[in-house]
């Protein structure tokens, strides 16, 4: 275990966000939820100090180092028009002096706002495609074109949810442990799987006995469990440890009951959760990911799933620019 942990902490990264994100108690939210509510904490990755923060910064610090080691002269990735991952990739390309091509699904808006405006500000080249299914082939075509001209493009899959990206996120559990927080449960928004895999592996490697609970923003629970399992297996291989040491075999808990009508479409529950946290804690969630995850957490608190002597940590994965679409 110690060898695997050393390998994790020795993972090459390019540090863009110096210093840990804070952990805050949510005492007013807890009071609003009644006497049976567990202790509530929030990990503020929305406050990471690069490109407006978010969980993608943690993943991309590791992937940026991987791209540099490969001699990359350009970064290519994909996402929705308002992708947080695309925004962070564009910013990292600017910081490293690398051109960035973003393949984004959805019609190009007449006025760029929020993440798309930031993509342009950071200097990314943007290609719009009609559907999610078209993204991968266009990324491959863009990469092939650059290779044919002697380039060395580095293609980053959706959400930076590769083994390297998930390992980058797993390192954050060391930061959490150093803060003194020892939650019984960690709740977060789950989408492309890398954050959930990172949390599970990180807890296993650092010895935190927290149950990891993902609330899906889009995919089915079955699809996410499959993705997370594959990432955990790859992480164990990369670290050279037994699969169980990296969290393989730990139950992968995903709730897909708060997706509503689809990705990026608010629900009554998520809008209510967003407003409650804002008015009780002065903390802004985002309407795509964290508001739905908070809705899932609140539903379980109301159902009495947690004991009042337990500590629940909500991992805020960022996404604030989505408010300004």
C-alpha positions as CSV (number, residue, x, y, z in Angstrom):
1,X,0.0,0.0,0.0
2,X,2.8,2.4,0.9
3,X,4.5,1.8,-2.4
4,X,1.2,2.5,-4.3
5,X,0.7,5.7,-2.3
6,X,4.2,6.8,-3.0
7,X,3.6,6.2,-6.7
8,X,0.4,8.2,-6.6
9,X,2.1,11.2,-4.9
10,X,5.0,10.9,-7.3
11,X,2.7,11.2,-10.3
12,X,4.0,14.1,-12.5
13,X,1.7,17.1,-12.4
14,X,1.9,20.7,-13.6
15,X,0.7,22.8,-10.7
16,X,-1.8,25.4,-11.7
17,X,-3.8,25.7,-8.5
18,X,-1.5,26.1,-5.6
19,X,-2.8,25.3,-2.1
20,X,-5.7,23.2,-1.0
21,X,-9.4,24.1,-1.5
22,X,-11.1,24.8,1.8
23,X,-13.4,22.6,3.7
24,X,-16.3,24.4,5.4
25,X,-19.0,23.3,7.8
26,X,-22.6,23.9,6.6
27,X,-24.1,24.6,10.0
28,X,-27.0,26.8,8.8
29,X,-28.0,24.2,6.2
30,X,-27.9,21.5,8.8
31,X,-30.1,23.6,11.1
32,X,-32.6,24.1,8.3
33,X,-32.8,20.3,7.8
34,X,-33.8,19.5,11.4
35,X,-32.5,17.8,14.5
36,X,-31.9,14.5,12.8
37,X,-29.5,15.9,10.2
38,X,-25.9,14.6,10.2
39,X,-23.0,17.0,10.3
40,X,-22.5,18.6,6.9
41,X,-19.2,19.7,5.4
42,X,-18.4,21.0,1.9
43,X,-15.1,20.7,0.0
44,X,-14.8,23.9,-2.2
45,X,-13.1,22.8,-5.4
46,X,-15.1,25.7,-7.0
47,X,-12.5,27.9,-5.3
48,X,-9.4,26.3,-6.8
49,X,-7.2,29.1,-8.0
50,X,-7.0,28.5,-11.7
51,X,-9.5,29.2,-14.6
52,X,-12.4,29.6,-12.2
53,X,-11.7,26.3,-10.5
54,X,-13.6,23.0,-10.5
55,X,-12.7,19.3,-10.4
56,X,-11.3,19.4,-14.0
57,X,-8.3,21.4,-12.7
58,X,-7.2,18.5,-10.6
59,X,-7.4,16.0,-13.5
60,X,-5.8,18.4,-16.0
61,X,-2.8,19.1,-13.8
62,X,-1.8,15.4,-14.2
63,X,-2.9,15.2,-17.9
64,X,-0.9,18.4,-18.7
65,X,2.3,16.7,-17.4
66,X,1.5,13.6,-19.5
67,X,1.0,15.8,-22.6
68,X,4.3,17.5,-22.0
69,X,6.1,14.2,-21.5
70,X,4.7,13.1,-24.9
71,X,6.1,16.2,-26.6
72,X,2.6,17.5,-27.4
73,X,2.4,20.7,-29.5
74,X,-1.4,21.0,-29.3
75,X,-4.3,19.8,-27.1
76,X,-7.6,18.5,-28.5
77,X,-10.6,17.6,-26.4
78,X,-14.4,17.6,-26.5
79,X,-17.5,18.4,-24.6
80,X,-20.8,20.2,-24.6
81,X,-20.9,23.9,-25.6
82,X,-20.8,24.9,-21.9
83,X,-18.2,22.2,-20.9
84,X,-16.2,23.0,-17.8
85,X,-13.6,20.6,-19.0
86,X,-13.2,22.5,-22.2
87,X,-12.8,25.7,-20.4
88,X,-10.0,24.3,-18.1
89,X,-8.3,22.7,-21.1
90,X,-8.4,26.0,-23.0
91,X,-6.9,27.8,-20.0
92,X,-4.1,25.2,-19.6
93,X,-3.2,25.5,-23.2
94,X,-2.9,29.2,-22.8
95,X,-0.7,28.8,-19.7
96,X,1.5,26.3,-21.4
97,X,1.6,28.1,-24.8
98,X,-0.1,25.2,-26.6
99,X,-2.9,25.6,-29.2
100,X,-6.2,24.1,-28.1
101,X,-8.9,22.7,-30.3
102,X,-12.3,22.1,-28.7
103,X,-14.9,19.9,-30.4
104,X,-18.2,21.0,-28.8
105,X,-21.6,19.5,-29.5
106,X,-24.5,21.9,-29.9
107,X,-25.5,24.8,-32.1
108,X,-23.1,27.7,-32.0
109,X,-24.9,30.5,-30.1
110,X,-25.2,33.9,-31.6
111,X,-23.5,35.4,-28.5
112,X,-20.8,33.5,-26.6
113,X,-21.5,33.4,-22.9
114,X,-20.1,31.7,-19.8
115,X,-17.7,28.8,-20.5
116,X,-17.9,29.3,-24.3
117,X,-16.9,33.0,-23.8
118,X,-14.0,31.9,-21.6
119,X,-12.9,29.3,-24.2
120,X,-12.6,32.1,-26.7
121,X,-10.9,34.4,-24.3
122,X,-8.2,31.7,-23.6
123,X,-7.7,31.5,-27.4
124,X,-9.1,28.0,-28.2
125,X,-10.1,27.1,-31.7
126,X,-13.7,25.7,-31.6
127,X,-15.4,23.2,-33.9
128,X,-19.1,22.7,-33.4
129,X,-20.8,19.4,-34.1
130,X,-24.4,18.4,-34.0
131,X,-24.4,15.6,-31.5
132,X,-22.3,13.9,-28.8
133,X,-21.8,10.9,-31.1
134,X,-20.0,13.1,-33.7
135,X,-17.4,14.4,-31.3
136,X,-14.9,11.5,-31.3
137,X,-14.6,11.2,-35.1
138,X,-14.1,15.0,-35.4
139,X,-11.4,14.9,-32.7
140,X,-9.7,12.1,-34.6
141,X,-9.9,14.0,-37.9
142,X,-8.4,17.2,-36.3
143,X,-5.6,15.1,-34.8
144,X,-4.9,13.4,-38.1
145,X,-4.7,16.7,-39.9
146,X,-2.2,18.0,-37.5
147,X,-0.1,14.8,-37.6
148,X,-0.1,15.0,-41.4
149,X,1.5,18.4,-41.1
150,X,4.2,17.2,-38.7
151,X,2.4,18.1,-35.5
152,X,2.2,16.1,-32.2
153,X,-1.4,16.7,-30.9
154,X,-2.5,15.2,-27.6
155,X,-6.1,14.1,-27.6
156,X,-7.9,14.2,-24.2
157,X,-11.1,12.2,-23.9
158,X,-14.3,13.6,-22.6
159,X,-14.1,15.1,-19.1
160,X,-10.4,14.3,-18.7
161,X,-11.6,11.0,-17.3
162,X,-8.6,8.9,-18.1
163,X,-6.5,6.8,-15.7
164,X,-4.1,9.7,-15.5
165,X,-6.9,12.2,-14.8
166,X,-8.5,10.0,-12.2
167,X,-5.1,9.6,-10.5
168,X,-4.7,13.4,-10.5
169,X,-8.0,13.6,-8.6
170,X,-7.2,10.8,-6.2
171,X,-4.3,12.9,-4.9
172,X,-7.0,15.3,-3.5
173,X,-7.9,12.8,-0.8
174,X,-4.5,13.4,0.8
175,X,-5.4,17.1,0.9
176,X,-8.7,16.2,2.5
177,X,-7.0,14.0,5.1
178,X,-4.5,16.8,5.9
179,X,-7.4,19.1,6.6
180,X,-8.5,16.9,9.5
181,X,-11.8,16.0,8.0
182,X,-12.8,12.4,8.3
183,X,-16.2,12.0,6.7
184,X,-18.4,8.9,6.8
185,X,-19.8,9.7,3.3
186,X,-18.6,11.8,0.4
187,X,-21.3,12.9,-2.0
188,X,-20.5,14.4,-5.4
189,X,-21.8,14.9,-8.9
190,X,-20.8,12.1,-11.2
191,X,-20.7,12.3,-15.0
192,X,-17.7,11.0,-17.0
193,X,-16.5,8.8,-14.0
194,X,-13.1,10.1,-13.3
195,X,-13.9,12.1,-10.2
196,X,-15.7,9.1,-8.7
197,X,-12.9,6.7,-9.5
198,X,-10.4,9.2,-8.0
199,X,-12.4,9.5,-4.8
200,X,-12.7,5.8,-4.4
201,X,-9.1,5.0,-5.1
202,X,-7.9,8.0,-3.1
203,X,-9.8,6.8,0.0
204,X,-8.5,3.3,-0.4
205,X,-4.9,4.4,-0.7
206,X,-5.0,7.0,2.1
207,X,-7.0,4.8,4.4
208,X,-10.1,6.9,4.6
209,X,-13.2,4.7,5.3
210,X,-15.7,7.0,3.6
211,X,-18.5,5.7,1.5
212,X,-18.4,7.4,-2.0
213,X,-21.8,8.3,-3.4
214,X,-22.2,9.8,-6.9
215,X,-25.3,11.5,-8.2
216,X,-25.4,11.3,-12.0
217,X,-25.8,14.4,-14.1
218,X,-26.5,12.4,-17.2
219,X,-25.5,8.7,-17.7
220,X,-27.2,5.7,-16.2
221,X,-25.9,4.2,-13.0
222,X,-25.0,1.0,-14.8
223,X,-23.0,2.9,-17.4
224,X,-21.2,4.9,-14.8
225,X,-20.4,1.8,-12.6
226,X,-18.8,0.2,-15.7
227,X,-16.7,3.3,-16.5
228,X,-15.6,3.7,-12.8
229,X,-14.6,0.0,-12.6
230,X,-12.5,0.2,-15.7
231,X,-10.7,3.4,-14.4
232,X,-10.0,1.8,-11.0
233,X,-8.5,-1.3,-12.7
234,X,-6.4,0.9,-14.9
235,X,-5.3,3.0,-11.8
236,X,-4.2,-0.1,-10.0
237,X,-2.2,-1.2,-13.0
238,X,-0.5,2.2,-13.3
239,X,0.4,2.2,-9.6
240,X,1.6,-1.4,-9.7
241,X,-0.6,-2.5,-6.8
242,X,-3.3,-5.1,-6.2
243,X,-6.6,-4.0,-7.6
244,X,-8.2,-4.0,-4.1
245,X,-5.5,-1.5,-2.9
246,X,-6.9,1.0,-5.5
247,X,-10.5,0.4,-4.5
248,X,-11.5,-2.3,-7.0
249,X,-14.3,-4.3,-5.4
250,X,-15.6,-1.4,-3.2
251,X,-19.3,-0.9,-4.1
252,X,-19.7,1.8,-6.7
253,X,-22.8,3.8,-5.6
254,X,-24.4,6.0,-8.3
255,X,-27.9,7.4,-8.2
256,X,-29.3,8.3,-11.6
257,X,-32.7,9.4,-10.3
258,X,-31.9,13.1,-10.3
259,X,-31.0,13.5,-14.0
260,X,-34.5,14.7,-14.9
261,X,-35.1,15.5,-18.5
262,X,-31.4,15.3,-19.3
263,X,-28.0,16.8,-19.1
264,X,-27.9,20.5,-18.2
265,X,-31.7,20.7,-17.7
266,X,-32.6,21.8,-14.2
267,X,-35.2,20.0,-12.2
268,X,-37.6,21.3,-9.5
269,X,-35.5,19.4,-6.9
270,X,-32.1,20.8,-8.2
271,X,-33.5,24.3,-8.4
272,X,-34.8,24.1,-4.8
273,X,-31.4,22.6,-3.6
274,X,-29.5,25.4,-5.3
275,X,-31.7,28.1,-3.7
276,X,-31.6,26.5,-0.2
277,X,-27.8,26.3,-0.2
278,X,-27.4,29.8,-1.5
279,X,-29.8,31.3,1.1
280,X,-28.5,29.3,4.1
281,X,-24.8,29.2,3.3
282,X,-24.1,31.9,0.7
283,X,-22.6,29.2,-1.5
284,X,-23.4,29.0,-5.2
285,X,-23.9,25.6,-6.7
286,X,-24.1,25.1,-10.5
287,X,-27.3,24.1,-12.3
288,X,-25.8,21.3,-14.4
289,X,-23.9,19.2,-11.8
290,X,-23.7,20.2,-8.2
291,X,-27.3,21.3,-7.8
292,X,-28.5,17.8,-8.9
293,X,-26.0,16.2,-6.6
294,X,-27.1,18.3,-3.7
295,X,-30.7,17.4,-4.5
296,X,-29.7,13.7,-4.2
297,X,-28.0,14.4,-0.8
298,X,-31.0,16.3,0.6
299,X,-33.4,13.5,-0.5
300,X,-31.4,11.0,1.4
301,X,-31.2,13.2,4.5
302,X,-35.0,13.6,4.4
303,X,-35.4,9.9,4.0
304,X,-33.3,9.3,7.2
305,X,-30.6,7.4,5.4
306,X,-27.8,8.9,7.5
307,X,-27.5,9.0,11.3
308,X,-27.2,12.3,13.0
309,X,-23.8,11.4,14.5
310,X,-22.4,10.8,11.0
311,X,-20.4,13.4,9.0
312,X,-21.3,13.9,5.3
313,X,-19.0,15.8,3.0
314,X,-20.3,17.3,-0.2
315,X,-17.6,17.7,-2.7
316,X,-18.3,20.9,-4.7
317,X,-16.9,20.2,-8.2
318,X,-17.3,23.7,-9.5
319,X,-19.1,24.8,-12.7
320,X,-20.0,28.4,-11.6
321,X,-19.8,29.8,-15.1
322,X,-23.0,27.9,-16.0
323,X,-24.9,30.5,-14.2
324,X,-24.1,33.1,-16.8
325,X,-25.3,31.3,-20.0
